[in-house]
Amino acid sequence: MLRKGDKVVMHTCLEADAHRGKVWTCKSDEFMKGEQRLVFLEGFSGYFAAEYLQVVNVE
């Protein structure tokens, strides 16, 4: 489950190709809308499907 403040990268989707290697910060905790797990990302318009996000460890 993604939490506000987590650092993530996009993978295996069209948006991932456009934003290859970009590290995003979760602006919200993961939430459900119908059957879909979603999260808001800082600097991204609207919500994004959590299944296409991978948490990264940035130190």
CHARMM internal coordinates of N, CA and C (Angstrom, degrees):
IC EDIT
DIST 1 N 1 CA 1.4466
DIST 1 CA 1 C 1.5288
ANGL 1 N 1 CA 1 C 109.18
DIST 1 C 2 N 1.3145
ANGL 1 CA 1 C 2 N 116.31
DIHE 1 N 1 CA 1 C 2 N 129.49
DIST 2 N 2 CA 1.4659
ANGL 1 C 2 N 2 CA 121.28
DIHE 1 CA 1 C 2 N 2 CA 179.39
DIST 2 CA 2 C 1.5227
ANGL 2 N 2 CA 2 C 110.48
DIHE 1 C 2 N 2 CA 2 C -80.49
DIST 2 C 3 N 1.3165
ANGL 2 CA 2 C 3 N 115.05
DIHE 2 N 2 CA 2 C 3 N 143.52
DIST 3 N 3 CA 1.4652
ANGL 2 C 3 N 3 CA 121.87
DIHE 2 CA 2 C 3 N 3 CA -179.27
DIST 3 CA 3 C 1.5217
ANGL 3 N 3 CA 3 C 110.24
DIHE 2 C 3 N 3 CA 3 C -122.19
DIST 3 C 4 N 1.3237
ANGL 3 CA 3 C 4 N 116.18
DIHE 3 N 3 CA 3 C 4 N 153.03
DIST 4 N 4 CA 1.4619
ANGL 3 C 4 N 4 CA 121.51
DIHE 3 CA 3 C 4 N 4 CA 175.30
DIST 4 CA 4 C 1.5217
ANGL 4 N 4 CA 4 C 108.33
DIHE 3 C 4 N 4 CA 4 C -52.93
DIST 4 C 5 N 1.3538
ANGL 4 CA 4 C 5 N 116.33
DIHE 4 N 4 CA 4 C 5 N 131.69
DIST 5 N 5 CA 1.4552
ANGL 4 C 5 N 5 CA 121.42
DIHE 4 CA 4 C 5 N 5 CA 179.73
DIST 5 CA 5 C 1.5158
ANGL 5 N 5 CA 5 C 114.38
DIHE 4 C 5 N 5 CA 5 C 97.03
DIST 5 C 6 N 1.3499
ANGL 5 CA 5 C 6 N 117.69
DIHE 5 N 5 CA 5 C 6 N -16.63
DIST 6 N 6 CA 1.4697
ANGL 5 C 6 N 6 CA 120.30
DIHE 5 CA 5 C 6 N 6 CA 177.31
DIST 6 CA 6 C 1.5251
ANGL 6 N 6 CA 6 C 109.70
DIHE 5 C 6 N 6 CA 6 C -61.22
DIST 6 C 7 N 1.3240
ANGL 6 CA 6 C 7 N 116.12
DIHE 6 N 6 CA 6 C 7 N 144.65
DIST 7 N 7 CA 1.4728
ANGL 6 C 7 N 7 CA 122.68
DIHE 6 CA 6 C 7 N 7 CA 174.07
DIST 7 CA 7 C 1.5188
ANGL 7 N 7 CA 7 C 107.38
DIHE 6 C 7 N 7 CA 7 C -97.91
DIST 7 C 8 N 1.3345
ANGL 7 CA 7 C 8 N 116.57
DIHE 7 N 7 CA 7 C 8 N 131.31
DIST 8 N 8 CA 1.4619
ANGL 7 C 8 N 8 CA 121.35
DIHE 7 CA 7 C 8 N 8 CA -175.54
DIST 8 CA 8 C 1.5269
ANGL 8 N 8 CA 8 C 111.14
DIHE 7 C 8 N 8 CA 8 C -138.73
DIST 8 C 9 N 1.3324
ANGL 8 CA 8 C 9 N 115.52
DIHE 8 N 8 CA 8 C 9 N 159.45
DIST 9 N 9 CA 1.4585
ANGL 8 C 9 N 9 CA 122.35
DIHE 8 CA 8 C 9 N 9 CA 169.61
DIST 9 CA 9 C 1.5248
ANGL 9 N 9 CA 9 C 107.61
DIHE 8 C 9 N 9 CA 9 C -124.35
DIST 9 C 10 N 1.3333
ANGL 9 CA 9 C 10 N 115.81
DIHE 9 N 9 CA 9 C 10 N 152.80
DIST 10 N 10 CA 1.4610
ANGL 9 C 10 N 10 CA 121.94
DIHE 9 CA 9 C 10 N 10 CA 178.02
DIST 10 CA 10 C 1.5264
ANGL 10 N 10 CA 10 C 109.07
DIHE 9 C 10 N 10 CA 10 C -85.61
DIST 10 C 11 N 1.3342
ANGL 10 CA 10 C 11 N 116.37
DIHE 10 N 10 CA 10 C 11 N 149.07
DIST 11 N 11 CA 1.4695
ANGL 10 C 11 N 11 CA 120.84
DIHE 10 CA 10 C 11 N 11 CA 177.22
DIST 11 CA 11 C 1.5265
ANGL 11 N 11 CA 11 C 110.76
DIHE 10 C 11 N 11 CA 11 C -148.18
DIST 11 C 12 N 1.3173
ANGL 11 CA 11 C 12 N 115.94
DIHE 11 N 11 CA 11 C 12 N 155.35
DIST 12 N 12 CA 1.4688
ANGL 11 C 12 N 12 CA 126.35
DIHE 11 CA 11 C 12 N 12 CA 173.07
DIST 12 CA 12 C 1.5312
ANGL 12 N 12 CA 12 C 115.07
DIHE 11 C 12 N 12 CA 12 C 48.81
DIST 12 C 13 N 1.3439
ANGL 12 CA 12 C 13 N 116.29
DIHE 12 N 12 CA 12 C 13 N 42.11
DIST 13 N 13 CA 1.4598
ANGL 12 C 13 N 13 CA 121.11
DIHE 12 CA 12 C 13 N 13 CA 175.09
DIST 13 CA 13 C 1.5248
ANGL 13 N 13 CA 13 C 108.61
DIHE 12 C 13 N 13 CA 13 C -151.65
DIST 13 C 14 N 1.3277
ANGL 13 CA 13 C 14 N 117.58
DIHE 13 N 13 CA 13 C 14 N 167.24
DIST 14 N 14 CA 1.4594
ANGL 13 C 14 N 14 CA 121.14
DIHE 13 CA 13 C 14 N 14 CA -178.96
DIST 14 CA 14 C 1.5252
ANGL 14 N 14 CA 14 C 112.34
DIHE 13 C 14 N 14 CA 14 C -61.07
DIST 14 C 15 N 1.3214
ANGL 14 CA 14 C 15 N 117.13
DIHE 14 N 14 CA 14 C 15 N -39.13
DIST 15 N 15 CA 1.4662
ANGL 14 C 15 N 15 CA 120.54
DIHE 14 CA 14 C 15 N 15 CA 179.33
DIST 15 CA 15 C 1.5309
ANGL 15 N 15 CA 15 C 110.70
DIHE 14 C 15 N 15 CA 15 C -62.16
DIST 15 C 16 N 1.3226
ANGL 15 CA 15 C 16 N 117.49
DIHE 15 N 15 CA 15 C 16 N -34.13
DIST 16 N 16 CA 1.4657
ANGL 15 C 16 N 16 CA 121.18
DIHE 15 CA 15 C 16 N 16 CA 179.81
DIST 16 CA 16 C 1.5268
ANGL 16 N 16 CA 16 C 110.68
DIHE 15 C 16 N 16 CA 16 C -62.33
DIST 16 C 17 N 1.3343
ANGL 16 CA 16 C 17 N 116.96
DIHE 16 N 16 CA 16 C 17 N -37.59
DIST 17 N 17 CA 1.4690
ANGL 16 C 17 N 17 CA 120.25
DIHE 16 CA 16 C 17 N 17 CA 177.78
DIST 17 CA 17 C 1.5268
ANGL 17 N 17 CA 17 C 111.09
DIHE 16 C 17 N 17 CA 17 C -64.09
DIST 17 C 18 N 1.3201
ANGL 17 CA 17 C 18 N 116.49
DIHE 17 N 17 CA 17 C 18 N -38.87
DIST 18 N 18 CA 1.4681
ANGL 17 C 18 N 18 CA 121.54
DIHE 17 CA 17 C 18 N 18 CA -178.53
DIST 18 CA 18 C 1.5290
ANGL 18 N 18 CA 18 C 112.22
DIHE 17 C 18 N 18 CA 18 C -74.33
DIST 18 C 19 N 1.3334
ANGL 18 CA 18 C 19 N 117.29
DIHE 18 N 18 CA 18 C 19 N -24.96
DIST 19 N 19 CA 1.4715
ANGL 18 C 19 N 19 CA 121.59
DIHE 18 CA 18 C 19 N 19 CA -175.10
DIST 19 CA 19 C 1.5285
ANGL 19 N 19 CA 19 C 111.21
DIHE 18 C 19 N 19 CA 19 C -124.01
DIST 19 C 20 N 1.3289
ANGL 19 CA 19 C 20 N 116.29
DIHE 19 N 19 CA 19 C 20 N 35.86
DIST 20 N 20 CA 1.4752
ANGL 19 C 20 N 20 CA 121.68
DIHE 19 CA 19 C 20 N 20 CA -175.84
DIST 20 CA 20 C 1.5345
ANGL 20 N 20 CA 20 C 111.44
DIHE 19 C 20 N 20 CA 20 C -53.16
DIST 20 C 21 N 1.3363
ANGL 20 CA 20 C 21 N 115.23
DIHE 20 N 20 CA 20 C 21 N 125.17
DIST 21 N 21 CA 1.4599
ANGL 20 C 21 N 21 CA 121.39
DIHE 20 CA 20 C 21 N 21 CA 176.04
DIST 21 CA 21 C 1.5150
ANGL 21 N 21 CA 21 C 115.84
DIHE 20 C 21 N 21 CA 21 C 81.77
DIST 21 C 22 N 1.3306
ANGL 21 CA 21 C 22 N 118.02
DIHE 21 N 21 CA 21 C 22 N -6.03
DIST 22 N 22 CA 1.4690
ANGL 21 C 22 N 22 CA 120.47
DIHE 21 CA 21 C 22 N 22 CA -179.59
DIST 22 CA 22 C 1.5295
ANGL 22 N 22 CA 22 C 109.71
DIHE 21 C 22 N 22 CA 22 C -74.18
DIST 22 C 23 N 1.3195
ANGL 22 CA 22 C 23 N 115.56
DIHE 22 N 22 CA 22 C 23 N 131.65
DIST 23 N 23 CA 1.4627
ANGL 22 C 23 N 23 CA 121.32
DIHE 22 CA 22 C 23 N 23 CA 176.16
DIST 23 CA 23 C 1.5227
ANGL 23 N 23 CA 23 C 107.92
DIHE 22 C 23 N 23 CA 23 C -95.11
DIST 23 C 24 N 1.3190
ANGL 23 CA 23 C 24 N 115.97
DIHE 23 N 23 CA 23 C 24 N 124.59
DIST 24 N 24 CA 1.4658
ANGL 23 C 24 N 24 CA 123.09
DIHE 23 CA 23 C 24 N 24 CA -179.73
DIST 24 CA 24 C 1.5205
ANGL 24 N 24 CA 24 C 109.40
DIHE 23 C 24 N 24 CA 24 C -106.41
DIST 24 C 25 N 1.3286
ANGL 24 CA 24 C 25 N 116.18
DIHE 24 N 24 CA 24 C 25 N 155.42
DIST 25 N 25 CA 1.4605
ANGL 24 C 25 N 25 CA 121.63
DIHE 24 CA 24 C 25 N 25 CA 174.56
DIST 25 CA 25 C 1.5217
ANGL 25 N 25 CA 25 C 108.28
DIHE 24 C 25 N 25 CA 25 C -111.50
DIST 25 C 26 N 1.3380
ANGL 25 CA 25 C 26 N 116.35
DIHE 25 N 25 CA 25 C 26 N 130.48
DIST 26 N 26 CA 1.4603
ANGL 25 C 26 N 26 CA 120.67
DIHE 25 CA 25 C 26 N 26 CA 177.72
DIST 26 CA 26 C 1.5253
ANGL 26 N 26 CA 26 C 109.32
DIHE 25 C 26 N 26 CA 26 C -67.83
DIST 26 C 27 N 1.3304
ANGL 26 CA 26 C 27 N 115.03
DIHE 26 N 26 CA 26 C 27 N 126.91
DIST 27 N 27 CA 1.4594
ANGL 26 C 27 N 27 CA 122.00
DIHE 26 CA 26 C 27 N 27 CA -179.83
DIST 27 CA 27 C 1.5329
ANGL 27 N 27 CA 27 C 110.95
DIHE 26 C 27 N 27 CA 27 C -90.46
DIST 27 C 28 N 1.3355
ANGL 27 CA 27 C 28 N 116.35
DIHE 27 N 27 CA 27 C 28 N -13.48
DIST 28 N 28 CA 1.4665
ANGL 27 C 28 N 28 CA 121.42
DIHE 27 CA 27 C 28 N 28 CA 179.59
DIST 28 CA 28 C 1.5238
ANGL 28 N 28 CA 28 C 108.87
DIHE 27 C 28 N 28 CA 28 C -143.54
DIST 28 C 29 N 1.3163
ANGL 28 CA 28 C 29 N 115.51
DIHE 28 N 28 CA 28 C 29 N 165.59
DIST 29 N 29 CA 1.4552
ANGL 28 C 29 N 29 CA 119.98
DIHE 28 CA 28 C 29 N 29 CA 168.04
DIST 29 CA 29 C 1.5254
ANGL 29 N 29 CA 29 C 107.64
DIHE 28 C 29 N 29 CA 29 C -71.11
DIST 29 C 30 N 1.3140
ANGL 29 CA 29 C 30 N 116.21
DIHE 29 N 29 CA 29 C 30 N 156.16
DIST 30 N 30 CA 1.4670
ANGL 29 C 30 N 30 CA 121.54
DIHE 29 CA 29 C 30 N 30 CA 175.00
DIST 30 CA 30 C 1.5328
ANGL 30 N 30 CA 30 C 108.76
DIHE 29 C 30 N 30 CA 30 C -61.86
DIST 30 C 31 N 1.3301
ANGL 30 CA 30 C 31 N 116.62
DIHE 30 N 30 CA 30 C 31 N 142.50
DIST 31 N 31 CA 1.4624
ANGL 30 C 31 N 31 CA 120.93
DIHE 30 CA 30 C 31 N 31 CA 178.40
DIST 31 CA 31 C 1.5206
ANGL 31 N 31 CA 31 C 109.42
DIHE 30 C 31 N 31 CA 31 C -141.43
DIST 31 C 32 N 1.3124
ANGL 31 CA 31 C 32 N 115.78
DIHE 31 N 31 CA 31 C 32 N 164.58
DIST 32 N 32 CA 1.4622
ANGL 31 C 32 N 32 CA 122.14
DIHE 31 CA 31 C 32 N 32 CA -179.05
DIST 32 CA 32 C 1.5294
ANGL 32 N 32 CA 32 C 109.94
DIHE 31 C 32 N 32 CA 32 C -102.61
DIST 32 C 33 N 1.3378
ANGL 32 CA 32 C 33 N 114.68
DIHE 32 N 32 CA 32 C 33 N 138.72
DIST 33 N 33 CA 1.4627
ANGL 32 C 33 N 33 CA 121.52
DIHE 32 CA 32 C 33 N 33 CA 170.06
DIST 33 CA 33 C 1.5182
ANGL 33 N 33 CA 33 C 104.80
DIHE 32 C 33 N 33 CA 33 C -132.39
DIST 33 C 34 N 1.3117
ANGL 33 CA 33 C 34 N 116.58
DIHE 33 N 33 CA 33 C 34 N 104.47
DIST 34 N 34 CA 1.4566
ANGL 33 C 34 N 34 CA 120.30
DIHE 33 CA 33 C 34 N 34 CA -170.81
DIST 34 CA 34 C 1.5115
ANGL 34 N 34 CA 34 C 108.83
DIHE 33 C 34 N 34 CA 34 C 66.16
DIST 34 C 35 N 1.3268
ANGL 34 CA 34 C 35 N 117.14
DIHE 34 N 34 CA 34 C 35 N -123.84
DIST 35 N 35 CA 1.4652
ANGL 34 C 35 N 35 CA 122.59
DIHE 34 CA 34 C 35 N 35 CA 179.62
DIST 35 CA 35 C 1.5244
ANGL 35 N 35 CA 35 C 112.65
DIHE 34 C 35 N 35 CA 35 C -96.96
DIST 35 C 36 N 1.3416
ANGL 35 CA 35 C 36 N 116.89
DIHE 35 N 35 CA 35 C 36 N 0.70
DIST 36 N 36 CA 1.4620
ANGL 35 C 36 N 36 CA 120.59
DIHE 35 CA 35 C 36 N 36 CA -172.61
DIST 36 CA 36 C 1.5216
ANGL 36 N 36 CA 36 C 111.95
DIHE 35 C 36 N 36 CA 36 C -101.05
DIST 36 C 37 N 1.3640
ANGL 36 CA 36 C 37 N 116.40
DIHE 36 N 36 CA 36 C 37 N 135.16
DIST 37 N 37 CA 1.4669
ANGL 36 C 37 N 37 CA 123.04
DIHE 36 CA 36 C 37 N 37 CA 174.14
DIST 37 CA 37 C 1.5187
ANGL 37 N 37 CA 37 C 107.48
DIHE 36 C 37 N 37 CA 37 C -88.37
DIST 37 C 38 N 1.3363
ANGL 37 CA 37 C 38 N 117.36
DIHE 37 N 37 CA 37 C 38 N 125.09
DIST 38 N 38 CA 1.4584
ANGL 37 C 38 N 38 CA 122.36
DIHE 37 CA 37 C 38 N 38 CA -174.37
DIST 38 CA 38 C 1.5183
ANGL 38 N 38 CA 38 C 110.71
DIHE 37 C 38 N 38 CA 38 C -130.55
DIST 38 C 39 N 1.3496
ANGL 38 CA 38 C 39 N 114.80
DIHE 38 N 38 CA 38 C 39 N 162.45
DIST 39 N 39 CA 1.4595
ANGL 38 C 39 N 39 CA 121.07
DIHE 38 CA 38 C 39 N 39 CA 177.11
DIST 39 CA 39 C 1.5329
ANGL 39 N 39 CA 39 C 108.28
DIHE 38 C 39 N 39 CA 39 C -153.46
DIST 39 C 40 N 1.3083
ANGL 39 CA 39 C 40 N 116.36
DIHE 39 N 39 CA 39 C 40 N 148.88
DIST 40 N 40 CA 1.4655
ANGL 39 C 40 N 40 CA 120.90
DIHE 39 CA 39 C 40 N 40 CA 172.60
DIST 40 CA 40 C 1.5258
ANGL 40 N 40 CA 40 C 108.05
DIHE 39 C 40 N 40 CA 40 C -91.95
DIST 40 C 41 N 1.3466
ANGL 40 CA 40 C 41 N 116.48
DIHE 40 N 40 CA 40 C 41 N 139.48
DIST 41 N 41 CA 1.4579
ANGL 40 C 41 N 41 CA 122.26
DIHE 40 CA 40 C 41 N 41 CA 179.52
DIST 41 CA 41 C 1.5245
ANGL 41 N 41 CA 41 C 109.36
DIHE 40 C 41 N 41 CA 41 C -115.99
DIST 41 C 42 N 1.3271
ANGL 41 CA 41 C 42 N 117.52
DIHE 41 N 41 CA 41 C 42 N 141.73
DIST 42 N 42 CA 1.4691
ANGL 41 C 42 N 42 CA 121.45
DIHE 41 CA 41 C 42 N 42 CA 176.50
DIST 42 CA 42 C 1.5243
ANGL 42 N 42 CA 42 C 109.17
DIHE 41 C 42 N 42 CA 42 C -63.50
DIST 42 C 43 N 1.3417
ANGL 42 CA 42 C 43 N 116.60
DIHE 42 N 42 CA 42 C 43 N 129.13
DIST 43 N 43 CA 1.4513
ANGL 42 C 43 N 43 CA 121.82
DIHE 42 CA 42 C 43 N 43 CA 177.63
DIST 43 CA 43 C 1.5185
ANGL 43 N 43 CA 43 C 114.68
DIHE 42 C 43 N 43 CA 43 C 82.99
DIST 43 C 44 N 1.3432
ANGL 43 CA 43 C 44 N 118.16
DIHE 43 N 43 CA 43 C 44 N 4.05
DIST 44 N 44 CA 1.4614
ANGL 43 C 44 N 44 CA 122.11
DIHE 43 CA 43 C 44 N 44 CA 178.63
DIST 44 CA 44 C 1.5200
ANGL 44 N 44 CA 44 C 108.19
DIHE 43 C 44 N 44 CA 44 C -116.52
DIST 44 C 45 N 1.3170
ANGL 44 CA 44 C 45 N 116.58
DIHE 44 N 44 CA 44 C 45 N 132.84
DIST 45 N 45 CA 1.4613
ANGL 44 C 45 N 45 CA 121.35
DIHE 44 CA 44 C 45 N 45 CA -177.99
DIST 45 CA 45 C 1.5327
ANGL 45 N 45 CA 45 C 110.20
DIHE 44 C 45 N 45 CA 45 C -78.06
DIST 45 C 46 N 1.2967
ANGL 45 CA 45 C 46 N 116.89
DIHE 45 N 45 CA 45 C 46 N 121.88
DIST 46 N 46 CA 1.4585
ANGL 45 C 46 N 46 CA 121.33
DIHE 45 CA 45 C 46 N 46 CA 179.48
DIST 46 CA 46 C 1.5154
ANGL 46 N 46 CA 46 C 112.08
DIHE 45 C 46 N 46 CA 46 C 84.15
DIST 46 C 47 N 1.3353
ANGL 46 CA 46 C 47 N 115.62
DIHE 46 N 46 CA 46 C 47 N -173.14
DIST 47 N 47 CA 1.4618
ANGL 46 C 47 N 47 CA 119.77
DIHE 46 CA 46 C 47 N 47 CA -179.85
DIST 47 CA 47 C 1.5198
ANGL 47 N 47 CA 47 C 110.31
DIHE 46 C 47 N 47 CA 47 C -93.83
DIST 47 C 48 N 1.3384
ANGL 47 CA 47 C 48 N 115.53
DIHE 47 N 47 CA 47 C 48 N 170.37
DIST 48 N 48 CA 1.4625
ANGL 47 C 48 N 48 CA 120.99
DIHE 47 CA 47 C 48 N 48 CA -176.68
DIST 48 CA 48 C 1.5227
ANGL 48 N 48 CA 48 C 108.85
DIHE 47 C 48 N 48 CA 48 C -138.06
DIST 48 C 49 N 1.3236
ANGL 48 CA 48 C 49 N 117.10
DIHE 48 N 48 CA 48 C 49 N 144.81
DIST 49 N 49 CA 1.4665
ANGL 48 C 49 N 49 CA 122.34
DIHE 48 CA 48 C 49 N 49 CA -179.04
DIST 49 CA 49 C 1.5277
ANGL 49 N 49 CA 49 C 110.73
DIHE 48 C 49 N 49 CA 49 C -68.75
DIST 49 C 50 N 1.3191
ANGL 49 CA 49 C 50 N 116.41
DIHE 49 N 49 CA 49 C 50 N 123.12
DIST 50 N 50 CA 1.4603
ANGL 49 C 50 N 50 CA 122.27
DIHE 49 CA 49 C 50 N 50 CA -177.63
DIST 50 CA 50 C 1.5260
ANGL 50 N 50 CA 50 C 112.34
DIHE 49 C 50 N 50 CA 50 C -63.47
DIST 50 C 51 N 1.3298
ANGL 50 CA 50 C 51 N 118.08
DIHE 50 N 50 CA 50 C 51 N -26.25
DIST 51 N 51 CA 1.4676
ANGL 50 C 51 N 51 CA 120.00
DIHE 50 CA 50 C 51 N 51 CA -178.28
DIST 51 CA 51 C 1.5269
ANGL 51 N 51 CA 51 C 112.61
DIHE 50 C 51 N 51 CA 51 C -64.61
DIST 51 C 52 N 1.3407
ANGL 51 CA 51 C 52 N 117.58
DIHE 51 N 51 CA 51 C 52 N -18.54
DIST 52 N 52 CA 1.4652
ANGL 51 C 52 N 52 CA 121.97
DIHE 51 CA 51 C 52 N 52 CA 179.56
DIST 52 CA 52 C 1.5288
ANGL 52 N 52 CA 52 C 112.72
DIHE 51 C 52 N 52 CA 52 C -101.79
DIST 52 C 53 N 1.3339
ANGL 52 CA 52 C 53 N 116.52
DIHE 52 N 52 CA 52 C 53 N 17.74
DIST 53 N 53 CA 1.4583
ANGL 52 C 53 N 53 CA 121.15
DIHE 52 CA 52 C 53 N 53 CA 179.73
DIST 53 CA 53 C 1.5198
ANGL 53 N 53 CA 53 C 110.23
DIHE 52 C 53 N 53 CA 53 C -120.65
DIST 53 C 54 N 1.3302
ANGL 53 CA 53 C 54 N 115.14
DIHE 53 N 53 CA 53 C 54 N 140.28
DIST 54 N 54 CA 1.4629
ANGL 53 C 54 N 54 CA 122.20
DIHE 53 CA 53 C 54 N 54 CA 177.39
DIST 54 CA 54 C 1.5253
ANGL 54 N 54 CA 54 C 108.35
DIHE 53 C 54 N 54 CA 54 C -122.02
DIST 54 C 55 N 1.3198
ANGL 54 CA 54 C 55 N 117.21
DIHE 54 N 54 CA 54 C 55 N 127.51
DIST 55 N 55 CA 1.4632
ANGL 54 C 55 N 55 CA 121.67
DIHE 54 CA 54 C 55 N 55 CA 177.29
DIST 55 CA 55 C 1.5217
ANGL 55 N 55 CA 55 C 108.79
DIHE 54 C 55 N 55 CA 55 C -67.32
DIST 55 C 56 N 1.3341
ANGL 55 CA 55 C 56 N 116.00
DIHE 55 N 55 CA 55 C 56 N 138.23
DIST 56 N 56 CA 1.4594
ANGL 55 C 56 N 56 CA 121.18
DIHE 55 CA 55 C 56 N 56 CA 175.64
DIST 56 CA 56 C 1.5329
ANGL 56 N 56 CA 56 C 108.54
DIHE 55 C 56 N 56 CA 56 C -121.47
DIST 56 C 57 N 1.3220
ANGL 56 CA 56 C 57 N 115.24
DIHE 56 N 56 CA 56 C 57 N 149.80
DIST 57 N 57 CA 1.4593
ANGL 56 C 57 N 57 CA 121.53
DIHE 56 CA 56 C 57 N 57 CA 178.71
DIST 57 CA 57 C 1.5219
ANGL 57 N 57 CA 57 C 107.51
DIHE 56 C 57 N 57 CA 57 C -97.34
DIST 57 C 58 N 1.3312
ANGL 57 CA 57 C 58 N 116.70
DIHE 57 N 57 CA 57 C 58 N 107.57
DIST 58 N 58 CA 1.4588
ANGL 57 C 58 N 58 CA 122.16
DIHE 57 CA 57 C 58 N 58 CA -179.65
DIST 58 CA 58 C 1.5198
ANGL 58 N 58 CA 58 C 107.90
DIHE 57 C 58 N 58 CA 58 C -110.13
DIST 58 C 59 N 1.3247
ANGL 58 CA 58 C 59 N 116.28
DIHE 58 N 58 CA 58 C 59 N 117.56
DIST 59 N 59 CA 1.4661
ANGL 58 C 59 N 59 CA 119.77
DIHE 58 CA 58 C 59 N 59 CA -178.72
DIST 59 CA 59 C 1.4975
ANGL 59 N 59 CA 59 C 111.42
DIHE 58 C 59 N 59 CA 59 C -116.25
END
COOR INIT
IC SEED 1 N 1 CA 1 C
IC BUILD
